[in-house]
Amino acid sequence: MTPEYLREICRLRDNKAKPKQIARKLSLRPAEVKAVIQQQATEKYQATLSADGLSPKVPQKVLQTFL
């Protein structure tokens, strides 16, 4: 996936677009968009933990709050 697509997915998600809406707009499969969103959420969560000096393991329940 190109950096442009990644930025656009992030921008649309920040504007509260749902994964299916983003997929339709960008002509992608919803699963591709969900994977990108999940990866971005994981990276955001790990960065938050690293900044606090905590362990970067990501429990699924916590990860879902970032999606």
Residue, then its C-alpha position, 0 to 999 in steps of 0.5 A: m500500500t502506498p504512503e498516499y493511501l496510508r495518509e488518506i486512510c488516516r485522514l478519513r479515519d480522523n474525520k470519523a469515516k467507517p472502514k467500509q466508507i473509506a474502502r469504497k472511497l479509495s477502491l480498496r477491500p474493507a479488510e485492507v482498510k481495517a488492517v491499516i487502521q488496526q496497525q495504526a492503532t497498535e503503533k499509537y498505543q505502543a508509542t503511548l506506552s513507550a512514552d510512559g515507560l510501560s511494557p508495549k504488549v497490546p491486549q486485544k481489549v485495549l486495542q479495540t478502544f483505539l479503533 
